[in-house]
Amino acid sequence: MKEIMKVAPEVRLLKMLGEDLIRDEKTALIELVKNSYDADAKKIQVFFVDFEEEFKINEKSQIIIVDNGIGMDKSIIKTSWLSPGTAHKKVKKKRGETTSLGRIYQGEKGIGRYSMLKLGRTVELLTKTSKDTLWNRAKMDLSKYDEDFIGSDQGYSTSLAELDIEYSDDYELRDFYEKQLLEDQGTLLRISNLSGRWSPKKVREVYEDLRKLEPIIPILNGWSKGDILESYEDNFKIHFYIDEVESDHREVYNAELTVFLDLVKEKCLLEIRQGFFDDKLRRFNFLVDGEQKTISIDDSDFKKVPAYKKYFIDEREDFDNETLECGPFSFEFYIFNFNNKDKSIKDFLVNRDEKKLVESQRIYLYRDNIRVYPYGEKNNDWLSIDALRGVIRNNEFLSNGQVMGIISITSKENPLLQDKTNREGLIDTGEVTKEFFALLQTFLNYLKRKIYTNHLSSIKDAYQAEERKQKKAEEKVRLEKERIEKLKKDAEIEALKLEQAEEMEQRKKAEIEAEKRVKEIERKEKELKNREDNIVKAEQRTIEEMRSELGRRVVYQDEGNPFFRRSSVLKGDSEDKDIILNNHVLLEQLRLLDFDKFYLMYSMAFRVFIEDVVKNYIASRKLKLSGGLGDNVRTMIEDMLALIRKESVLDDLERAEITKLLGGNESFKNELGVIKSEFHDGHAQQILATILNTNAHNPKKMIKEDALNIANNKILPLMVISQKIIEVTKGKAVKESMIK
């Protein structure tokens, strides 16, 4: 007897499609989020509810996924969501249809949603389209089945056709998680009776993988340092929550990605951008740091790389005459420097934390702008780069860690590159996948051997050229300094000769004049010899006064020279001032010169005078010389101010004797404070010290009033005070506080 039989799948089929086929919980959650992507969701929320510490599962634990996509009505739930293997997305994809947001459908096999059974045995669905009034609710409970989904011993039917699904079309939102569906459409998936194992590390990895679901090329192309990452995420946001509180996964990931994007802009050693492999013309087109490059796979340079020989010669002997099957693809690569020994590329060197961040990015494969897993995971060397570095040569390839890359294919242009049902990459049947991988391996081999090596050479050449230029400039500066120093020494010798000649001239004139005056006096003395005793005595006093006057004029002849005489700072009698003047040979010689004629000598002498005062004082007081003139003047004045304090080595009479030189204690401190600020004003420009230093090396005429102020109100007071202090403190110990 003939009859028609029908296939009667059992409930175990759902286990095979979900729990057995999907590798792990991470892959399962990614598959469910991809369904939200297909539904044009812009925001996806994943809640880990009632988990214990370290994400340990208990009987109350739930995973809830909420999206604001287009939702499902009763018909879609019945004909698609509850029907394994439906092809409605596949059909739309073949017809070239996209979602309302222009997204290409990812679901093709009609089984991705059953990855939810990898997470738990009970699934509750709440969903609504914009046309529905109330929410649709469906619940699938498989918790009554044992781990092998066999339930006949307990009286449960094992037929898939007899699996009861609770359904209602008038559900009203109740708890906190359901009320996240604030819009008039969307989907909530509540998974309970959880299985598997979760941990903080696994949750973090799931979030990071979901954030890499779409390529970051659009962000890279528009990124500038200081940009805010959230401004690039308008169309697809993913949030993780622990119960009702959002976790820090998004914040941490955004911070790390921001640093990485800045690294690409600042320290990426080599950028390969806008790359495209044209399978018809059999060539790679790409930009190297903005410069257009092209290499044909039939080019002799390309064929010379070992990776080409390994596959295209050893395994496909007649490759030159064969048509490529994998189709065209686009690519971008970003290469970083981990070599801390090469000085020429030190500007591109990443530090330890930056290196760790770069190594977290790998070479990813995207189909229709959605990542193909598990390619790009840290331990997934899908292009066998590490293996090839061992088999061929280590220096033929860049390491996986220092390269971030994005390879893009499409369903339309690469129909033979198909995903495995278990989401474990591309199907390996035939030669098409091998061919695709071999093209990438060969290009990466060529990239390291030619492009990267040449790029490094150009950087090194530029660095060495700059180094030579720098050394040449330094040598030029050194020679110029030597020339200037020689000119200074020559000028000093000439100035000294001139000074000595003028001094001899002045002395000779003074001696002649003195001789004349002496003869005149002797003549007058003879004439007055016979006068009365009282007249004689008066005459003798007059002669003595004239001799005293003559002595001063013979030495100085400078009564009309106001320099180092008329000080508005020094107070009281001029005895101390005169002692200084009468015992300072260089100052004595300077005052014989007219300022308007010999202003250069005055400019250079000022620097010598103040430096002599400072050095003599610091040596006498056993202080420590500092750096420049301004610093040493500051040290001297601060010591002077310290000496007039009561706790110093001086007694009250000695302090009074010193302070009276400037009109008393307060005036002494104020006047020295003014002088100190003009020589050394904290971290500001050392105005007076700079002027004196500059004029000593490159003399120029000063305004006479400015020169008089410097001589009489700055240098002369310091001369007088320092000499007085040296006399008073001679033989007395210097306190430690003053030396400091």
PATOR-713815 format. One record per residue (C-alpha): residue in three letters; x, y, z. Coordinates in pm, whole numbers, plus 32768, in hexadecimal, padded with zeros to 4 digits. Example, Ala and Ser with C-alpha at 12.3 -4.5 7.8 and 13.67 -1.06 7.14 Angstrom:
<pts>
ALA84CE7E3E830CSER85577F9682CA
</pts>
This chain:
<pts>
MET800080008000LYS808A81527F98GLU808082808079ILE811B83D88096MET8209840481BBLYS8287854B824BVAL83C585AB82F8ALA838185C5846CPRO849F867B851AGLU84BF865A868EVAL84FB87648791ARG866886F6879ALEU869187AD864ELEU867B88F8870ALYS8797888587EDMET8869882E86BDLEU8820897F8616GLY88688A448750GLU892389A08869ASP89F088AB8798LEU8A33897E8663ILE8A958AC3870FARG8BF38ABC87A3ASP8BBF8B8488E2GLU8AE68C81899ALYS8BA28DA388FBTHR8B528D2C8798ALA89E78CEF87FDLEU89B78E518880ILE8A5D8EE5874CGLU89698E24866CLEU883F8EB18729VAL88C89014870ELYS88F58FE18596ASN877E8F988585SER874390EA862DTYR882A91848527ASP875690E88411ALA8623918084B9ASP86B992DE848DALA86F0930A8603LYS87B8943F865BLYS87D493EF87CBILE8807929C886EGLN8801926089E5VAL8880911D8A81PHE882290E18BEFPHE88CA8FE18CD1VAL87BE8FB68DDDASP87E08F0D8F32PHE89408E8B8EF8GLU8A1A8E4E9028GLU8B798ED89055GLU8C6A8E988F38PHE8B358E588E5BLYS8AEC8D098EFBILE899C8C7D8E85ASN88838C1A8F71GLU871F8BA58F32LYS869E8D0D8F23SER87A18D8C8E2DGLN87278E1A8CE2ILE87B98EB88BAAILE86D28FBB8B10ILE8710905689BAVAL8648918D895DASP86559241880CASN859593588762GLY858292AB8610ILE844E927E8533GLY83C6915F8607MET82F190368596ASP817C8FFE856FLYS80C58EB785A8SER80FB8E408444ILE82758E6F8450ILE82888DC385A3LYS81CD8C97851FTHR82658C7183C5SER83C98CE2840DTRP842B8CF7857ALEU83948BA285CDSER83FE8AFE8485PRO85688A838475GLY86168AB58329THR852E8BBF8299ALA85C78C748172HIS850A8DC0816ALYS864A8E8B81AELYS87088DBD80AEVAL85FB8E077FABLYS86048F7C7FF5LYS877C8F7A7FDFLYS87788ECE7E8AARG86818FCF7E0BGLY877390E17E77GLU868991657F83THR8713921680B5THR867C928E81FASER85E293E6821ELEU8733946382A1GLY87E693CC8174ARG887592A68235ILE88BB9161817FTYR880B903B8223GLN88F88F5982E5GLY88158E328330GLU88168D378211LYS87EE8BDC82A6GLY86C18C258381ILE87568B8984BBGLY88198CA38562ARG86FE8CF08655TYR87188B9386E7SER886A8BEF8774MET87948C6A8898LEU877D8AFB8903LYS88F58B02893BLEU88AE8BFD8A4DGLY877D8B648AF6ARG86568A768ADFTHR85398B708B08VAL85018C8F8A16GLU83F98D9D8A2ELEU83C28E858905LEU83178FDA8917THR82FF908F87CBLYS822E91908716THR822E923E85C5SER81CA93A8859BLYS8079932F8515ASP802392588645THR7F5992EB8762LEU7FD092008876TRP8100912488A3ASN81208FC1881FARG81A08EC4891AALA82278D6788D2LYS82CD8C7B89C6MET83978B408979ASP83E58A6C8AACLEU84D189478A79SER853A892B8BE4LYS846E87ED8C11TYR8557872F8B28ASP869686908B9FGLU87EF86FA8B21ASP87C4862789E4PHE866486B289A7ILE85CA855B89DEGLY8483856D8A9ESER83B984348A49ASP8400838B8B94GLN835C84AD8C44GLY823184A88B5CTYR82A085CD8A85SER827F85BB890DTHR83CA85D08854SER83288639870DLEU837F879A86A4ALA822787BE8607GLU81858781875ALEU825D8879881BASP816E896E88C3ILE81BE8AE188A8GLU80F78BD28981TYR807B8CFE88BCSER7FA98E3788F7ASP7F768F768830ASP7EFD905B8948TYR802190638A35GLU806191A18B01LEU81C091FE8B71ARG81FE91CA8CE7ASP835891C38D84PHE848492AC8D65TYR852391EB8C48GLU83E691D78B77LYS83AF934C8BA3GLN84FA938B8AF3LEU8423935D89BALEU83BF94C989BDGLU838A94E98846ASP825F946A8783GLN8326934586F9GLY843F925D8760THR8493910887F4LEU84EB907C894BLEU85808F208971ARG85878E998AD5ILE865A8D5D8B00SER864B8C9B8C49ASN86A38B428CCELEU88008BA58C5DSER89118AB28C01GLY8A838ADA8BC2ARG8B778BAC8C8CTRP8BAF8D218C99SER8CC78DF38D2EPRO8D2D8F648D30LYS8E328F158C27LYS8D358E6B8B43VAL8C378F858B69ARG8D4690858B14GLU8DB28FBB89E2VAL8C488FA1896BTYR8C1C911A8986GLU8D63916088CEASP8D07906A87B8LEU8BAF91088793ARG8C4F92618776LYS8D2591D7865CLEU8BEF915585A7GLU8C12927684B0PRO8D6492EE8426ILE8E01942984B5ILE8E7894A88362PRO8D7095C08353ILE8DE5963484AALEU8F5796228448ASN8F1E96E78308GLY8E75980583BFTRP8F3197F98508SER8FF9991A8596LYS909B992886ECGLY8FA599B787E5ASP8E7299288737ILE8D5F988C880DLEU8D23972087B3GLU8BAD972A8803SER8B77981686DDTYR8BCD96F585F0GLU8AD595FE868CASP897F9683862DASN890A9551856APHE8974942A8642LYS89A7944187BAILE89DA931D88A8HIS89AC93398A21PHE89EC92308B2ETYR893F92378C80ILE896F91828DCAASP880791648E40GLU877992C38E11VAL88C493838E15GLU899593B88CDASER8AEF931D8CF7ASP8C3493D38CA9HIS8C7E92FB8B75ARG8C15940C8A83GLU8CD6951D8B39VAL8E15944D8B51TYR8E0293D989E7ASN8DC4953A8965ALA8EED95BE8A2BGLU8FD694AF89A3LEU8F5694D6883ETHR8F86964F8853VAL90F1961B88BAPHE911F9523879CLEU90899612869CASP917497238718LEU9296962C86FAVAL923D95E8858ELYS924A975C8546GLU938997A0860BLYS946496688611CYS93F8958684F4LEU953C9538843DLEU949A94D482F4GLU933694F18271ILE92AF94218150ARG915F94BE80FDGLN904B94A37FFAGLY90D893547F8FPHE901B928F7E86PHE906B91457DDFASP8FE191377C7BASP8FB68FC67C2CLYS8F74900D7ABBLEU90B390D97A8AARG916C90017B89ARG920691247C43PHE920B91D97D91ASN91CB93507D98PHE920A94117EDBLEU928D954F7F7AVAL93D49551803FASP93C4967F8127GLY92ED972B8020GLU93BC96C57EEEGLN931195E67DE9LYS93B694927DB0THR936393687CD0ILE93F392087CC8SER938090F07BE2ILE93868F8B7C64ASP94328F377B1AASP954790327B5FSER969D8F937B8FASP96D290477CDEPHE95898FB97D5ELYS95DC8E5A7CEALYS972D8E627D99VAL969C8E697EF8PRO96A18D137FA5ALA952B8D137FF6TYR94DA8D247E82LYS95AE8BF47E37LYS951C8B2F7F58TYR93BC8B327ECBPHE93AC8BBA7D6AILE94D68AEF7CE9ASP94F489BF7DCCGLU937E897D7DEDARG92ED8A187CADGLU93E889D67B9EASP93158A6B7A84PHE92A88B9C7B47ASP93188C977A3BASN920F8C127950GLU90F98BEB7A52THR8FDE8CD87AA2LEU8FCA8D537C07GLU8E948CD97CBECYS8E968D967E08GLY8E258EE27D73PRO8E9890477DBEPHE8EC990CD7F1CSER8F34920C7FC9PHE9030923280E0GLU90E3932281C9PHE921192E482A8TYR92A593B683C0ILE94069354842FPHE94AD93BD8574ASN961493C385EEPHE967C92DE870DASN97F5930A86D2ASN988B93E187E5LYS99F093BC8766ASP99D29477861CLYS9A0095EB8662SER9984964D8509ILE982195DE855ALYS981E963F86C9ASP9709973E8686PHE9623961A862BLEU967F953F8756VAL955794DC8830ASN957D94AF89A6ARG951D93778A69ASP93AE93D88A9EGLU9389944D8936LYS9424930988BALYS9328923F8983LEU9211930C88E9VAL929692DB8787GLU92B7916587C1SER914691558822GLN90F591B586B9ARG913090B185AAILE90E19073843BTYR8F679050841ALEU8E8A8FCB8302TYR8D3F907882BAARG8C28900B81CFASP8B2C91188174ASN8BB791EE8291ILE8B7C90E1839AARG8C9C90238433VAL8CDA8EB683DATYR8D2D8E01851EPRO8E148D8485ACTYR8F0F8E2D84C2GLY8FC78F40857EGLU8FB18EA686D8LYS90F98EB48794ASN914C8D43877BASN90BD8D11861FASP91D88D268521TRP90E88CFB83FDLEU91E88D6882F9SER92F38C848393ILE93E48DAA83B0ASP94938D1E84E3ALA94AB8BC9843DLEU953E8C6182FFARG963C8D2883CDGLY96B28BDA8452VAL96A28B13830FILE97328C188220ARG97F68D2182DFASN97A48DF7840AASN98008F3D8358GLU97248EF58228PHE95E88F6082E4LEU9582906683DDSER95098FD48525ASN93948FB18565GLY93B1909A868FGLN943791C885D4VAL933891C784B8MET91CB923184C7GLY911591E38386ILE8FB991D582F4ILE8F6290F481CESER8E0C912C8132ILE8D479042804FTHR8BDB90427FE2SER8AD38F397FA5LYS8A9F8FC17E47GLU8C0C8FCE7DD4ASN8C8A8EA07E9APRO8B708D9F7E89LEU8C5D8C757EA2LEU8CEF8CEE7FEBGLN8BE08C6680D3ASP8BC18C55824CLYS8BC28B0A8301THR8A7C8AAC83A5ASN8B258AA384FAARG8BA38C0C84CFGLU8D0E8B9584D6GLY8D838C5983A9LEU8D768C0C8234ILE8D2A8ABA8199ASP8E6B8A0E8127THR8DDB894B8001GLY8E8F896B7EB1GLU8FA98A637E72VAL8EEE8BAB7E96THR8F2E8BE1800CLYS90998B6E7FECGLU90C48C577EC6PHE90338D7B7F87PHE91148D3980B2ALA92478D047FD2LEU92108E547F24LEU92078F028075GLN93368E4380F6THR93FD8E957FBEPHE939E90047FCBLEU94039017813BASN954B8F6B80E1TYR958190687FC7LEU9519918280B2LYS962A912581ABARG973890D680A9LYS970992027FC4ILE96219313803FTYR9672930981B2THR97E892DB8177ASN97F893F78079HIS972A94D4815ELEU98199491827ESER994194DE819DSER98AC962C8135ILE986D968582A2LYS99D196248300ASP9A5F96EA81DBALA9997981B8242TYR9A0297ED83ADGLN9B7197CB834FALA9B5A98FA826AGLU9ABF99C28382GLU9BC899408472ARG9CDC99AE8382LYS9C339AFD8359GLN9C1C9B2384D1LYS9D8A9AC98502LYS9DEF9BBD83F2ALA9D229CCE8496GLU9DBD9C7C85E9GLU9F1B9C8A8551LYS9EC89DD784B1VAL9E4F9E5C8600ARG9F8B9DDA86ABLEUA06E9E8585ADGLU9FA69FC685C6LYS9FC69FBE8741GLUA13C9F8D8723ARGA150A0AE862EILEA088A18F8715GLUA15DA12C8840LYSA298A180877CLEUA205A2CF871ALYSA1AFA3118885LYSA30FA2BF88F8ASPA3A3A39587E5ALAA2BBA4B18847GLUA31AA48B89B5ILEA48EA497895CGLUA459A5CA8883ALAA388A66E8990LEUA493A6268A94LYSA5A2A6B389B4LEUA4CEA7E78977GLUA488A8098AE9GLNA5F8A7E58B3FALAA65CA8E38A36GLUA557A9DB8AB0GLUA5C1A99D8C18META72DA9E38BC5GLUA6C6AB1B8B08GLNA5F5AB978C2CARGA709AB4B8D27LYSA80DABFA8C57LYSA731AD2E8C41ALAA6EBAD1B8DB3GLUA85DAD018E07ILEA8AFAE318D2FGLUA797AEF68DCFALAA802AE888F27GLUA967AEEC8EE5LYSA8F2B0458E76ARGA81FB06E8FABVALA937AFFF9090LYSAA23B0FB8FF6GLUA91AB206901DILEA8ECB1AE9189GLUAA60B1AE91C9ARGAA75B306912BLYSA95EB38B9203GLUA9F5B2EE9338LYSAB3BB3A992F9GLUAA80B4F292CDLEUA9C2B4C49410LYSAAEBB44D94DCASNAB35B5A5956AARGA9D0B5FD95CFGLUA966B61C9732ASPA936B4E497FCASNA7BCB4FB97F9ILEA7BFB52D9682VALA8B6B40F9661LYSA7D6B32A9728ALAA6AAB38B9656GLUA770B35A951DGLNA7E7B2079592ARGA67FB19595D2THRA61EB20E947CILEA740B15393E1GLUA6DBB00F9491GLUA576B0319415META5F1B06D92B7ARGA6D5AF3C92CESERA5B0AE65933AGLUA4E0AEE8921DLEUA5FDAEB9912DGLYA626AD50919BARGA4BEAD03914DARGA4C7ADAB8FFEVALA60CAD098F9BVALA571ABB18FD2TYRA413ABEC8F50GLNA3E2AD388EAAASPA273ACD98EABGLUA1BFADCF8F8DGLYA0D9AE168E6AASNA094ACA58E24PRO9F4CAC428ED2PHE9F80AAC78EAEPHE9FA1AA088FF7ARG9F74AB4B90BEARG9E11ABCC90CDSER9D46AAAB915CSER9BDCAAE391C4VAL9BE5A997927FLEU9D18A9BE9362LYS9CD8AA949494GLY9DB5AB4A9593ASP9F1CABB39554SER9FE6AB37942AGLUA10AAAA594EBASPA0B9A93E948ALYSA07AA9A69326ASPA1C3AA5D9310ILEA27DA93193A0ILEA1EFA85D9288LEUA23EA95B917CASNA39FA99F91FAASNA3F7A82D91FAHISA358A7B590B6VALA458A7DF8F9FLEUA370A77E8E80LEUA261A8698EFAGLUA368A9798F27GLNA3D7A9458DC0LEUA273A93D8D3DARGA21CAA8C8DD8LEUA33CAB2D8D19LEUA27DAADC8BD9ASPA16BABB68B4CPHEA024AAEE8B3BASP9FB1AB7B89ECLYSA0FBAB188947PHEA13FA9D289FBTYR9FDEA94A8A41LEUA046A7EC89CAMETA148A7DC8AE0TYRA03DA83E8BDCSER9F4EA72E8B58META054A61D8B7CALAA0D8A6A38CC8PHE9F80A6988D71ARG9F71A51F8D3CVALA0D6A4F68DC3PHEA092A5D28EF7ILE9F58A51A8F65GLU9FF1A3C68F20ASPA127A4218FF0VALA04AA49B910CVAL9F7DA35A9107LYSA0A6A26E90F1ASNA16AA3229203TYRA03CA32892E6ILE9FDBA1BB92AEALAA144A14A92DCSERA16AA216941CARGA020A19994A8LYSA06CA0309436LEU9F26A01B9375LYS9EE89F4C923CLEU9EED9FDB90DESER9DAC9F96901FGLY9D709F988EA7GLY9D61A0EF8E08LEU9DA6A2528E7BGLY9C3DA28D8EE8ASP9C3EA1538FC1ASN9D86A1BA906BVAL9D0CA31D90AEARG9BD4A287914CTHR9CADA1A59229MET9D82A2D0929AILE9C58A3B292EAGLU9B9CA29F93A1ASP9CD3A26A9479MET9CEAA3E194BCLEU9B7DA3E69528ALA9BB8A2B59605LEU9CDDA36296B3ILE9C06A485972FARG9B18A39797E2LYS9B40A379995AGLU9B9DA209994DSER9CCAA24C986AVAL9E3BA24A98D3LEU9E3EA3C898EFASP9DF4A4929A28ASP9D05A5BA9A31LEU9E15A6C099FCGLU9EA1A60798CFARG9D47A5E29835ALA9D00A752986EGLU9E4CA7B097D0ILE9DEEA6EC9697THR9C7FA755967ALYS9CCEA8C796A5LEU9D77A8BA9551LEU9C1BA8AF94B4GLY9B67A98195B9GLY9B05A87F96C0ASN9A7EA71F96E2GLU993AA73D9617SER99D5A8139509PHE9AF6A71A94F7LYS9A09A5F794B7ASN9933A6BA93C0GLU9A54A74492F1LEU9B03A5F092DEGLY99B5A54C9283VAL9992A63E915EILE9AF4A5F790E6LYS9ABEA47F9109SER9979A488903FGLU9A25A5448F26PHE9B3AA43F8F15HIS9A65A3078F57ASP98E9A3118F5FGLY9881A1A78FAEHIS9841A0E68E6DALA9816A2248DA1GLN9919A2A78CAEGLN9A56A31C8D64ILE9A45A47C8CD7LEU9B77A52F8D66ALA9C52A3F48D6CTHR9BF6A3BA8BFFILE9C4AA5228B9FLEU9D9FA5138C49ASN9DEFA3BA8BB6THR9D89A42C8A58ASN9E4FA5708A6BALA9F83A4B78AEAHIS9F87A3D889B6ASN9EEBA4C188B8PRO9F19A626893CLYS9E2BA73388C9LYS9DF3A8998939MET9D0BA8C68A63ILE9C41A9FB8AB4LYS9D1CAAC18BA2GLU9C04AAE48CA5ASP9BD4A9678CA4ALA9D4BA9328CC4LEU9D61AA298DE9ASN9C3EA9778E97ILE9CE9A8258E72ALA9E3CA8A88EE6ASN9DCDA9859009ASN9C8FA8DA9087LYS9CD3A76B903EILE9E46A7199024LEU9ED3A8209113PRO9DE8A7C99238LEU9E3EA6599210MET9FB5A6B2920BVAL9F9DA77F934AILE9EBAA68E9409SER9F7EA55793A2GLNA0C9A5FA940ALYSA034A6649557ILE9FAAA508959DILEA0F3A462953CGLUA1AAA5429634VALA0AAA50F974CTHRA083A3969723LYSA1F1A34796EDGLYA24BA21A97C6LYSA0E2A1D59826ALAA03BA08397D8VAL9F2BA07796CELYS9DE89FE2974CGLU9D659EB19691SER9C189F5C964CMET9CCEA078959AILE9D9F9F9094C2LYS9C619EE59449
</pts>
